[in-house]
Amino acid sequence: MLELIFRFAKNLKPDKLFILGDFIDFYSISRFDRNPERVVNLESEFKQGRELLWQIRDIIDGEIIFIAGNHEDRLRKFLWNNPVLNGCISLEKKLDLNNLEIKFYEYGKNYIYKDKLIYTHGNKINKYSAYTAKNLLDDLGMSVVSGHTHRLGMHYKTDYSGAKVGVENGCLCAFENAMEWFRKETIDWQRGISVIKWHEDRFNIQQICIPKDLFIIYGKHYFE
């Protein structure tokens, strides 16, 4: 699936790429129960993240913005609970973000573009697709693109200031691991990405759902 997205990115040549969090799971330091057959160490998670970010940087010439999610925030919680490690581990250094020229926002911080659109990980989750997008739109009062829910969804609202949209950006995670958390084989998540095109201070958002490692956009087919 990532290879398909990389192929699409090479064709699109985006000016900016936003990573909206939960890029690294930090499974090794999670407070939740962990499958002993899948336990990894902390350094291996950093290594995997670094290698993937370098792959992304090889493809993307434009600006890359990394907005941390609640899974990256597991590292902060771990360090706060183990203050003896203060100063020993830095997410930015471990992921080589400075050398990669990736701008980093910690969990809870938002990136606001042209005073029109907020990019965020988000901290809300509702049962159904687009419900979280609605709640974020209501809370923030501005168009917003969020991660966190692992779903795709869009919600529109118009008031005296104009039309606004809330977007849930989907995910690129491995669904087979959901069995560990939910004890069910089918989970209501959707793999996907969003493409945002700007003209001056106006934008259009197109979501791409990726079922079974296949998607079609702009007349091109991306499949194995």
C-alpha positions in Angstrom: 0.0 0.0 0.0 2.8 2.4 0.9 4.5 1.7 -2.4 1.3 2.7 -4.2 1.1 5.9 -2.3 4.8 6.6 -3.0 4.1 6.1 -6.7 1.2 8.5 -6.5 3.3 11.1 -4.6 6.0 11.0 -7.3 3.3 11.8 -9.9 1.6 14.5 -7.8 4.8 16.3 -6.6 3.0 18.0 -3.7 4.3 21.3 -2.3 3.6 20.1 1.3 3.1 16.7 3.0 1.4 16.5 6.3 1.9 13.5 8.6 -1.0 13.8 11.1 0.3 11.6 13.9 0.4 8.0 15.1 3.2 7.5 12.7 5.0 5.5 15.4 2.9 3.3 17.6 5.4 3.1 20.5 4.0 -0.4 21.1 7.1 -1.2 23.2 6.1 1.3 25.9 2.4 1.3 25.7 0.4 0.9 28.9 -2.0 -1.4 27.2 -1.6 -5.2 27.1 0.9 -6.3 24.5 1.1 -9.5 22.4 4.3 -11.2 23.5 4.8 -12.5 20.0 4.9 -8.9 18.7 6.8 -7.1 21.3 9.5 -4.9 19.9 12.1 -2.7 21.6 12.1 1.0 21.6 15.1 1.5 19.4 13.7 -0.8 16.7 10.6 1.4 16.5 12.8 4.5 16.1 14.8 2.8 13.4 11.7 1.7 11.5 10.3 5.3 11.7 13.6 6.8 10.6 14.0 4.6 7.6 10.4 5.3 6.4 10.9 9.0 6.9 14.0 8.9 4.7 12.0 7.1 2.1 9.4 9.8 2.2 12.0 12.6 2.0 13.6 10.9 -1.1 10.2 11.3 -2.8 9.0 14.7 -1.4 10.9 17.8 -2.4 8.4 20.1 -0.7 7.9 20.9 2.9 7.1 18.0 5.3 5.1 18.8 8.5 4.9 16.1 11.2 2.1 16.6 13.8 2.5 14.2 16.6 -0.5 12.1 17.8 -1.4 10.4 21.0 0.7 7.4 20.1 3.9 9.5 19.8 2.8 11.1 23.1 3.3 7.7 24.7 7.0 8.6 24.6 6.5 11.8 26.5 4.4 10.0 29.2 7.0 7.3 29.5 9.8 9.8 30.0 7.7 11.8 32.6 7.1 8.5 34.5 10.9 7.8 34.3 12.4 11.2 34.9 15.9 9.7 35.3 15.9 9.5 31.4 15.3 13.2 31.0 17.5 14.5 28.2 18.5 11.0 27.1 15.8 10.4 24.5 14.5 13.0 22.0 11.8 12.1 19.5 13.1 14.7 17.0 16.7 13.4 17.3 15.8 9.8 17.2 13.8 10.3 14.0 16.5 12.5 12.5 13.9 15.3 11.8 16.5 18.1 11.6 18.5 16.4 8.9 15.4 15.4 7.1 14.2 19.1 7.3 10.9 18.0 8.8 9.0 20.6 10.9 7.7 19.0 14.1 4.6 19.9 16.2 4.1 18.1 19.5 0.8 16.4 20.3 -1.9 19.0 21.0 -0.4 21.6 18.7 -2.0 22.5 15.4 -0.8 23.9 12.1 -3.0 26.6 10.7 -2.6 27.4 7.0 -3.6 30.8 5.5 -6.0 31.2 8.4 -8.4 28.9 6.5 -7.5 25.3 7.4 -6.3 23.6 10.6 -4.2 20.5 10.4 -4.3 18.5 13.6 -4.1 15.0 15.0 -7.2 15.5 17.2 -8.3 14.3 20.5 -11.9 13.3 20.0 -13.4 10.1 18.6 -17.0 9.2 17.9 -18.6 6.0 16.9 -19.4 6.8 13.3 -17.5 8.2 10.3 -17.6 12.1 10.0 -19.1 12.5 13.5 -15.7 13.4 14.9 -15.2 15.8 12.0 -18.4 17.5 12.9 -17.4 17.9 16.6 -14.0 19.3 15.7 -15.5 21.7 13.2 -17.9 22.9 15.9 -15.2 23.2 18.5 -12.6 25.0 16.4 -14.9 27.1 14.2 -12.6 26.7 11.2 -12.1 24.0 8.5 -10.0 21.2 9.9 -8.2 18.0 8.8 -7.6 15.5 11.5 -6.1 12.0 12.1 -6.7 9.9 15.2 -10.0 8.2 14.3 -8.6 5.8 11.7 -11.7 6.6 9.6 -12.4 8.6 6.5 -15.2 11.2 6.7 -16.2 14.7 5.8 -18.7 17.1 7.3 -19.8 20.5 5.9 -21.2 23.5 7.6 -22.2 27.0 6.4 -22.7 30.0 8.6 -22.4 33.8 8.1 -18.6 33.5 7.7 -19.0 31.0 4.8 -18.7 27.3 4.1 -16.4 25.1 6.2 -15.4 21.5 6.2 -14.2 19.0 8.8 -12.2 16.0 7.6 -11.2 12.7 9.1 -8.1 11.6 7.1 -8.3 7.8 7.5 -5.2 5.8 8.3 -2.5 3.6 6.7 -2.2 1.1 9.5 -2.2 -2.7 9.5 -5.8 -3.8 10.2 -4.7 -7.4 11.2 -3.4 -6.0 14.5 -6.9 -4.7 15.4 -7.7 -8.2 16.7 -5.4 -7.6 19.6 -7.3 -4.6 20.8 -10.9 -5.2 19.8 -11.1 -9.0 19.6 -12.9 -8.9 16.3 -11.8 -9.6 12.8 -13.5 -6.6 11.1 -12.9 -3.1 12.4 -14.6 0.1 11.2 -11.5 1.8 10.0 -10.7 3.0 6.5 -7.3 3.3 4.8 -6.9 6.5 2.9 -5.3 9.9 2.4 -6.5 13.4 1.5 -5.3 15.6 -1.3 -5.8 19.3 -0.8 -5.4 21.7 -3.7 -5.1 25.5 -3.1 -5.8 28.5 -5.3 -4.9 31.7 -3.4 -7.0 31.4 -0.2 -9.4 28.8 -1.5 -9.0 25.0 -1.3 -10.6 21.8 -2.4 -10.2 18.5 -0.5 -10.4 15.1 -2.2 -10.3 12.0 -0.2 -8.9 8.8 -1.5 -10.2 5.5 0.0 -7.7 2.6 -0.5 -9.6 -0.7 -0.2 -7.5 -3.8 -0.7 -4.4 -1.9 -1.9 -6.1 -0.3 -4.9 -7.2 3.2 -5.7 -8.0 5.4 -8.7 -7.4 9.2 -8.9 -7.1 11.7 -11.7 -7.8 8.9 -14.2 -4.8 6.8 -13.0 -5.0 3.4 -11.5 -2.7 2.5 -8.6 -2.5 -1.2 -7.8 0.0 -4.0 -7.4 
